[in-house]
């Protein structure tokens, strides 16, 4: 029991490190001017941003993955065709479980594109589903 607590604490600490936005670099960011709109948008093209990816599902973990109990409208999951009752088994080849939760798997991508292995609730077939995640806040 004590080992499990330490393992979960280490997992949450790792997830917090992965999901934290990177520090601003000492270099000046490139500036792209939009004269027609009247504002200046700073861009730092050398620094990649981690975290902030959103699929738009809610579910419960089972021994074979994440059983979806809710799919939110207008999200990447809804556009990809996920439905309540589907089961997400893996993300980019890594199995989803309590030790490797879905949010950690989604935040570990840089470009927001993942391949989900999903078990369809109607046919029980396994489907490789390419999904483009969105950067947004959690649903309200």
Backbone as a printed PyTorch tensor [residue, N CA C, xyz], in Angstrom:
tensor([[[  0.8250,  -1.1860,   0.0000],
         [  0.0000,   0.0000,   0.0000],
         [  0.8740,   1.2560,   0.0000]],

        [[  1.9490,   1.2180,   0.7960],
         [  2.8380,   2.3690,   0.8790],
         [  3.5690,   2.5850,  -0.4410]],

        [[  3.9760,   1.4900,  -1.1010],
         [  4.6440,   1.6080,  -2.3920],
         [  3.7160,   2.2240,  -3.4250]],

        [[  2.4480,   1.8600,  -3.3810],
         [  1.4690,   2.4010,  -4.3270],
         [  1.3170,   3.9100,  -4.1460]],

        [[  1.3040,   4.3710,  -2.9030],
         [  1.1910,   5.8060,  -2.6380],
         [  2.3850,   6.5560,  -3.1900]],

        [[  3.5900,   6.0090,  -2.9720],
         [  4.7930,   6.6520,  -3.5140],
         [  4.7790,   6.6610,  -5.0270]],

        [[  4.3080,   5.5660,  -5.6360],
         [  4.2350,   5.4920,  -7.0910],
         [  3.2530,   6.5160,  -7.6420]],

        [[  2.0850,   6.6410,  -7.0160],
         [  1.1030,   7.6270,  -7.4590],
         [  1.6050,   9.0470,  -7.2490]],

        [[  2.3000,   9.2970,  -6.1370],
         [  2.8460,  10.6300,  -5.8980],
         [  3.8960,  10.9740,  -6.9410]],

        [[  4.7430,  10.0060,  -7.2890],
         [  5.7560,  10.2390,  -8.3190],
         [  5.1080,  10.4770,  -9.6750]],

        [[  4.0370,   9.7500,  -9.9780],
         [  3.3240,   9.9170, -11.2420],
         [  2.7000,  11.3040, -11.3360]],

        [[  2.0750,  11.7600, -10.2610],
         [  1.4650,  13.0840, -10.2840],
         [  2.5290,  14.1810, -10.3880]],

        [[  3.6680,  13.9760,  -9.7400],
         [  4.7470,  14.9570,  -9.8450],
         [  5.2800,  15.0200, -11.2700]],

        [[  5.4200,  13.8530, -11.9170],
         [  5.8760,  13.8130, -13.2960],
         [  4.8660,  14.4910, -14.2130]],

        [[  3.5770,  14.2250, -14.0010],
         [  2.5300,  14.8380, -14.8250],
         [  2.5310,  16.3560, -14.6530]],

        [[  2.7770,  16.8260, -13.4440],
         [  2.8250,  18.2710, -13.2210],
         [  4.0040,  18.8950, -13.9490]],

        [[  5.1350,  18.1950, -13.9920],
         [  6.2940,  18.7160, -14.7110],
         [  6.0610,  18.7490, -16.2040]],

        [[  5.3900,  17.7260, -16.7390],
         [  5.1470,  17.6580, -18.1740],
         [  4.1370,  18.7060, -18.6060]],

        [[  3.1380,  18.9660, -17.7800],
         [  2.0560,  19.8730, -18.1640],
         [  2.3900,  21.3450, -17.9220]],

        [[  3.4680,  21.6340, -17.2430],
         [  3.8250,  23.0250, -16.9660],
         [  4.3780,  23.6550, -18.2330]],

        [[  3.9320,  24.8640, -18.5290],
         [  4.4300,  25.5770, -19.7080],
         [  5.8980,  25.9120, -19.5060]],

        [[  6.6960,  25.8840, -20.5690],
         [  8.1150,  26.1720, -20.4340],
         [  8.3750,  27.6250, -20.0590]],

        [[  9.5230,  27.8590, -19.4370],
         [  9.9240,  29.2010, -19.0350],
         [ 10.2420,  30.0330, -20.2670]],

        [[ 10.0500,  31.3370, -20.1630],
         [ 10.3850,  32.2310, -21.2660],
         [ 11.8990,  32.2690, -21.4240]],

        [[ 12.3580,  32.2530, -22.6580],
         [ 13.7970,  32.2560, -22.8920],
         [ 14.3370,  33.6710, -22.7860]],

        [[ 15.6680,  33.7700, -22.6590],
         [ 16.3060,  35.0710, -22.5220],
         [ 16.3300,  35.8200, -23.8440]],

        [[ 16.1510,  35.1060, -24.9570],
         [ 16.1610,  35.7520, -26.2650],
         [ 14.8790,  36.5450, -26.4710]],

        [[ 14.9750,  37.5570, -27.2880],
         [ 13.7940,  38.3410, -27.6320],
         [ 12.9610,  37.5490, -28.6440]],

        [[ 11.6690,  37.4510, -28.4500],
         [ 10.8440,  36.7340, -29.4180],
         [ 10.6970,  37.5190, -30.7140]],

        [[ 10.4710,  36.7760, -31.8130],
         [ 10.1980,  37.4350, -33.0800],
         [  8.8570,  38.1560, -32.9660]],

        [[  8.7480,  39.2810, -33.6170],
         [  7.5190,  40.0570, -33.5500],
         [  6.9130,  40.1300, -34.9370]],

        [[  5.6520,  39.7460, -35.0290],
         [  4.9270,  39.8020, -36.2860],
         [  3.8730,  40.8970, -36.1590]],

        [[  3.9530,  41.8820, -36.9920],
         [  3.0410,  43.0190, -36.8960],
         [  1.8370,  42.8070, -37.8070]],

        [[  0.6770,  43.0720, -37.2880],
         [ -0.5610,  43.0510, -38.0600],
         [ -1.0450,  44.4950, -38.1420]],

        [[ -0.6130,  45.1860, -39.1680],
         [ -0.9210,  46.6100, -39.2510],
         [ -2.3930,  46.8610, -39.5120]],

        [[ -3.0480,  45.9600, -40.2770],
         [ -4.4500,  46.1970, -40.5810],
         [ -5.3390,  46.0450, -39.3490]],

        [[ -4.9410,  45.1830, -38.3820],
         [ -5.7250,  45.0290, -37.1620],
         [ -5.2870,  45.9880, -36.0660]],

        [[ -4.0710,  46.5270, -36.1720],
         [ -3.6180,  47.4980, -35.2000],
         [ -3.0230,  46.9160, -33.9320]],

        [[ -2.4910,  45.6810, -33.9630],
         [ -1.8200,  45.1450, -32.7870],
         [ -0.5820,  44.3710, -33.2180]],

        [[  0.2910,  44.1150, -32.2590],
         [  1.5240,  43.3830, -32.5120],
         [  1.4720,  42.0790, -31.7300]],

        [[  1.7270,  40.9700, -32.4060],
         [  1.6680,  39.6570, -31.7870],
         [  3.0720,  39.0740, -31.6720]],

        [[  3.6060,  38.9040, -30.4460],
         [  4.9400,  38.3220, -30.3180],
         [  4.8930,  36.8190, -30.5770]],

        [[  5.8890,  36.3270, -31.2840],
         [  5.9940,  34.9030, -31.5810],
         [  7.4010,  34.4400, -31.2390]],

        [[  7.5060,  33.3780, -30.4750],
         [  8.8000,  32.7730, -30.2110],
         [  8.8070,  31.4370, -30.9240]],

        [[  9.3830,  31.3850, -32.0940],
         [  9.2990,  30.2010, -32.9480],
         [ 10.2770,  29.1120, -32.5460]],

        [[ 11.2900,  29.4340, -31.7720],
         [ 12.3020,  28.4460, -31.4200],
         [ 11.8820,  27.5690, -30.2560]],

        [[ 10.9380,  28.0030, -29.4850],
         [ 10.5510,  27.2900, -28.2850],
         [  9.2450,  26.5380, -28.5290]],

        [[  9.2670,  25.2230, -28.2860],
         [  8.0640,  24.4290, -28.4690],
         [  7.2630,  24.4370, -27.1760]],

        [[  5.9620,  24.4510, -27.3150],
         [  5.0930,  24.5310, -26.1540],
         [  4.5190,  23.1510, -25.8560]],

        [[  4.6470,  22.7220, -24.6170],
         [  4.1110,  21.4400, -24.1710],
         [  2.8170,  21.6750, -23.4140]],

        [[  1.9180,  20.7140, -23.4890],
         [  0.7200,  20.7330, -22.6780],
         [ -0.4020,  21.5660, -23.2720]],

        [[ -1.5430,  21.5170, -22.6140],
         [ -2.6890,  22.2870, -23.0350],
         [ -3.5570,  21.5910, -24.0710]],

        [[ -3.2810,  20.3300, -24.4000],
         [ -4.0720,  19.6250, -25.4090],
         [ -5.3420,  19.0730, -24.7880]],

        [[ -6.4110,  19.0780, -25.5680],
         [ -7.7380,  18.7320, -25.0600],
         [ -8.4480,  17.8150, -26.0510]],

        [[ -8.9500,  16.6750, -25.5620],
         [ -9.6890,  15.7340, -26.4040],
         [-11.1940,  15.9380, -26.2620]],

        [[-11.6860,  16.0790, -25.0440],
         [-13.1120,  16.3390, -24.8320],
         [-13.9100,  15.1180, -24.4410]],

        [[-13.3350,  14.2450, -23.5980],
         [-14.0410,  13.0490, -23.1460],
         [-13.9530,  12.9460, -21.6310]],

        [[-14.8370,  12.1560, -21.0780],
         [-14.8150,  11.8150, -19.6660],
         [-15.1520,  10.3430, -19.5730]],

        [[-14.4930,   9.6310, -18.6640],
         [-14.7640,   8.2080, -18.5660],
         [-14.2030,   7.6040, -17.3050]],

        [[-14.2550,   6.2770, -17.2640],
         [-13.7220,   5.5540, -16.1100],
         [-12.7100,   4.5290, -16.6030]],

        [[-11.6450,   4.3740, -15.8260],
         [-10.5810,   3.4480, -16.2020],
         [-10.9850,   2.0160, -15.8770]],

        [[-10.6840,   1.1320, -16.7980],
         [-10.9010,  -0.2910, -16.6110],
         [ -9.5690,  -0.9940, -16.8470]],

        [[ -9.5650,  -2.3050, -16.7950],
         [ -8.3190,  -3.0410, -17.0120],
         [ -7.8710,  -2.9790, -18.4660]],

        [[ -8.7730,  -2.6050, -19.3740],
         [ -8.4260,  -2.5620, -20.7980],
         [ -8.4000,  -1.1600, -21.3780]],

        [[ -8.4890,  -0.1300, -20.5660],
         [ -8.4290,   1.2190, -21.1050],
         [ -9.4110,   2.1530, -20.4240]],

        [[ -9.8170,   3.1910, -21.1540],
         [-10.7330,   4.2020, -20.6270],
         [-12.0990,   4.0270, -21.2830]],

        [[-13.1010,   3.6720, -20.4890],
         [-14.4770,   3.5170, -20.9650],
         [-15.1190,   4.9040, -20.9560]],

        [[-15.5700,   5.3740, -22.1200],
         [-16.1050,   6.7260, -22.2370],
         [-17.5380,   6.7990, -21.7260]],

        [[-17.7540,   7.7140, -20.7810],
         [-19.0990,   7.9340, -20.2590],
         [-19.6810,   9.2530, -20.7420]],

        [[-18.8080,  10.1140, -21.3070],
         [-19.2930,  11.3820, -21.8470],
         [-18.3340,  11.8750, -22.9250]],

        [[-18.9120,  12.3250, -24.0400],
         [-18.1540,  12.9490, -25.1270],
         [-18.7880,  14.3150, -25.3510]],

        [[-17.9890,  15.3710, -25.1990],
         [-18.5220,  16.7290, -25.2770],
         [-18.6330,  17.2120, -26.7170]],

        [[-19.7400,  17.9060, -27.0130],
         [-19.9940,  18.4250, -28.3620],
         [-18.9580,  19.4570, -28.7620]],

        [[-18.6080,  19.4600, -30.0400],
         [-17.7130,  20.4630, -30.5770],
         [-16.2480,  20.2650, -30.2340]],

        [[-15.8740,  19.1250, -29.6830],
         [-14.4920,  18.8650, -29.3050],
         [-13.8280,  17.9590, -30.3390]],

        [[-12.5420,  17.7440, -30.1540],
         [-11.7950,  16.8610, -31.0590],
         [-12.3630,  15.4430, -31.0360]],

        [[-12.8150,  14.9880, -29.8810],
         [-13.3820,  13.6440, -29.7700],
         [-14.6760,  13.5250, -30.5730]],

        [[-15.5180,  14.5380, -30.5010],
         [-16.7720,  14.5130, -31.2540],
         [-16.5030,  14.5690, -32.7520]],

        [[-15.5250,  15.3860, -33.1750],
         [-15.1880,  15.4570, -34.5980],
         [-14.5990,  14.1430, -35.1080]],

        [[-13.8940,  13.4190, -34.2290],
         [-13.3000,  12.1430, -34.6330],
         [-14.3230,  11.0160, -34.6510]],

        [[-15.5030,  11.2410, -34.0780],
         [-16.5540,  10.2310, -34.1040],
         [-16.6230,   9.3520, -32.8770]],

        [[-15.9470,   9.7300, -31.8030],
         [-16.0440,   8.9440, -30.5760],
         [-17.4320,   9.0980, -29.9820]],

        [[-17.9220,   8.0240, -29.3730],
         [-19.2560,   8.0220, -28.7840],
         [-19.2020,   7.4660, -27.3750]],

        [[-20.2400,   7.7550, -26.5970],
         [-20.3530,   7.1740, -25.2630],
         [-20.4250,   5.6600, -25.4230]],

        [[-19.6300,   4.9510, -24.6290],
         [-19.5810,   3.4940, -24.7030],
         [-18.3470,   2.9810, -25.4290]],

        [[-17.6860,   3.8360, -26.1790],
         [-16.4220,   3.4380, -26.8040],
         [-15.3650,   3.3040, -25.7220]],

        [[-14.2850,   2.5970, -26.0560],
         [-13.2060,   2.3930, -25.1020],
         [-11.8820,   2.7910, -25.7530]],

        [[-11.1760,   3.7590, -25.1610],
         [ -9.8480,   4.1430, -25.6480],
         [ -8.8430,   3.1980, -25.0000]],

        [[ -8.1610,   2.4190, -25.8330],
         [ -7.2300,   1.4160, -25.3280],
         [ -5.8130,   1.9570, -25.2660]],

        [[ -5.3920,   2.6850, -26.3110],
         [ -4.0280,   3.2220, -26.2940],
         [ -3.9640,   4.5360, -27.0560]],

        [[ -2.9220,   5.3100, -26.7350],
         [ -2.6330,   6.5690, -27.4100],
         [ -1.2020,   6.4780, -27.9250]],

        [[ -1.0420,   6.6090, -29.2320],
         [  0.2700,   6.5110, -29.8790],
         [  1.0150,   5.2430, -29.4790]],

        [[  0.2770,   4.1460, -29.3480],
         [  0.8930,   2.8530, -29.0600],
         [  1.1160,   2.5440, -27.6020]],

        [[  0.8180,   3.4700, -26.6850],
         [  0.9940,   3.2050, -25.2520],
         [ -0.3630,   2.9990, -24.6070]],

        [[ -0.4870,   1.8820, -23.8860],
         [ -1.7660,   1.5190, -23.2830],
         [ -2.1610,   2.5060, -22.1890]],

        [[ -3.4460,   2.8540, -22.1850],
         [ -4.0090,   3.7670, -21.1930],
         [ -4.4140,   2.9540, -19.9660]],

        [[ -4.0170,   3.4330, -18.7940],
         [ -4.3750,   2.7680, -17.5410],
         [ -4.2930,   3.8010, -16.4210]],

        [[ -4.4740,   3.3570, -15.1880],
         [ -4.3250,   4.2670, -14.0570],
         [ -2.8820,   4.7320, -13.9070]],

        [[ -1.9270,   3.8980, -14.3300],
         [ -0.5160,   4.2750, -14.2330],
         [ -0.0810,   5.1860, -15.3700]],

        [[ -0.7680,   5.1280, -16.4940],
         [ -0.4950,   6.0200, -17.6310],
         [ -1.8360,   6.5860, -18.0960]],

        [[ -2.3600,   7.6010, -17.3890],
         [ -3.7040,   8.1090, -17.6720],
         [ -3.7780,   8.8620, -19.0000]],

        [[ -4.9890,   9.0440, -19.4740],
         [ -5.2210,   9.6860, -20.7670],
         [ -4.6600,  11.0960, -20.8140]],

        [[ -4.8490,  11.8890, -19.7620],
         [ -4.3650,  13.2750, -19.8060],
         [ -2.8490,  13.3370, -19.9330]],

        [[ -2.1300,  12.4320, -19.3080],
         [ -0.6730,  12.4000, -19.4440],
         [ -0.2810,  12.0020, -20.8600]],

        [[ -1.0000,  11.0610, -21.4350],
         [ -0.7090,  10.6290, -22.8050],
         [ -0.9600,  11.7580, -23.7980]],

        [[ -2.0260,  12.5200, -23.6010],
         [ -2.3450,  13.6040, -24.5270],
         [ -1.3640,  14.7590, -24.3900]],

        [[ -0.9310,  15.0590, -23.1710],
         [ -0.0290,  16.1860, -22.9660],
         [  1.3990,  15.8920, -23.4190]],

        [[  1.7170,  14.6260, -23.6630],
         [  3.0780,  14.2780, -24.0630],
         [  3.3240,  14.5030, -25.5510]],

        [[  2.3220,  14.9310, -26.2940],
         [  2.5170,  15.2220, -27.7130],
         [  2.8670,  16.6970, -27.8950]],

        [[  3.6470,  16.9830, -28.9310],
         [  4.0440,  18.3650, -29.1930],
         [  3.1340,  18.9980, -30.2420]],

        [[  2.8050,  18.2460, -31.2940],
         [  2.0620,  18.8270, -32.4040],
         [  0.5450,  18.6550, -32.2990]],

        [[  0.0490,  17.9410, -31.2960],
         [ -1.3890,  17.8040, -31.1070],
         [ -2.0370,  16.7280, -31.9430]],

        [[ -1.2430,  15.9260, -32.6220],
         [ -1.7950,  14.8240, -33.4140],
         [ -1.4770,  13.5090, -32.7210]],

        [[ -2.5170,  12.7170, -32.4910],
         [ -2.3530,  11.4190, -31.8410],
         [ -3.1040,  10.3580, -32.6300]],

        [[ -2.7330,   9.1140, -32.3940],
         [ -3.4720,   7.9840, -32.9670],
         [ -4.0360,   7.1940, -31.8020]],

        [[ -5.3510,   7.1310, -31.7380],
         [ -6.0370,   6.4140, -30.6690],
         [ -6.4160,   5.0240, -31.1580]],

        [[ -6.1810,   4.0240, -30.3250],
         [ -6.7140,   2.6940, -30.5860],
         [ -8.0030,   2.6000, -29.7920]],

        [[ -9.1310,   2.5120, -30.4980],
         [-10.4550,   2.5960, -29.8830],
         [-11.2330,   1.3240, -30.1850]],

        [[-11.9220,   0.8080, -29.1580],
         [-12.8400,  -0.3070, -29.3680],
         [-14.2370,   0.2800, -29.5490]],

        [[-14.8070,   0.0600, -30.7240],
         [-16.1250,   0.6010, -31.0510],
         [-17.1840,  -0.1060, -30.2190]],

        [[-18.1120,   0.6560, -29.6690],
         [-19.1290,   0.0610, -28.7910],
         [-20.1430,  -0.7670, -29.5590]],

        [[-20.3660,  -0.4400, -30.8190],
         [-21.3850,  -1.1530, -31.6040],
         [-20.8710,  -2.4660, -32.1700]],

        [[-19.6950,  -2.4310, -32.7870],
         [-19.1810,  -3.6190, -33.4680],
         [-18.1270,  -4.3660, -32.6610]],

        [[-17.6260,  -3.7700, -31.5810],
         [-16.5590,  -4.3220, -30.7470],
         [-15.2420,  -4.4840, -31.5000]],

        [[-15.1240,  -3.8340, -32.6600],
         [-13.8840,  -3.8910, -33.4360],
         [-12.9120,  -2.8350, -32.9410]],

        [[-11.6160,  -3.1150, -33.1480],
         [-10.5730,  -2.1570, -32.8070],
         [-10.3130,  -1.2620, -34.0070]],

        [[-10.2370,   0.0490, -33.7670],
         [-10.0730,   1.0270, -34.8370],
         [ -8.9020,   1.9390, -34.4790]],

        [[ -7.9680,   2.1200, -35.4190],
         [ -6.9320,   3.1410, -35.2750],
         [ -7.5210,   4.4470, -35.7600]],

        [[ -7.5980,   5.4180, -34.8760],
         [ -8.2910,   6.6670, -35.1650],
         [ -7.3230,   7.8440, -35.0410]],

        [[ -6.9370,   8.4730, -36.1710],
         [ -6.0930,   9.6680, -36.0650],
         [ -6.9350,  10.8600, -35.6060]],

        [[ -6.4200,  11.5850, -34.6150],
         [ -7.1630,  12.6970, -34.0270],
         [ -6.2380,  13.9010, -33.9270]],

        [[ -6.7640,  15.0640, -34.2750],
         [ -6.0290,  16.3210, -34.0710],
         [ -6.6440,  17.0130, -32.8670]],

        [[ -5.8810,  17.1030, -31.7930],
         [ -6.3520,  17.6980, -30.5440],
         [ -6.4470,  19.2100, -30.6720]],

        [[ -7.1950,  19.8060, -29.7710],
         [ -7.3090,  21.2600, -29.7520],
         [ -6.6410,  21.7860, -28.4930]],

        [[ -6.1690,  23.0170, -28.5750],
         [ -5.6380,  23.7010, -27.3960],
         [ -6.7580,  24.5660, -26.8560]],

        [[ -7.2520,  24.2040, -25.7130],
         [ -8.3350,  24.9910, -25.1480],
         [ -8.4620,  24.7030, -23.6800]],

        [[ -9.3430,  25.4310, -23.0530],
         [ -9.6220,  25.1990, -21.6510],
         [-10.5420,  23.9930, -21.5240]],

        [[-10.6020,  23.4750, -20.3250],
         [-11.5320,  22.3870, -20.0520],
         [-12.9460,  22.9280, -20.2250]],

        [[-13.8410,  22.0600, -20.6630],
         [-15.2260,  22.4590, -20.9320],
         [-15.8470,  23.1370, -19.7160]],

        [[-16.8200,  23.9890, -19.9730],
         [-17.4940,  24.6880, -18.8620],
         [-18.9190,  24.2530, -18.7570]]])
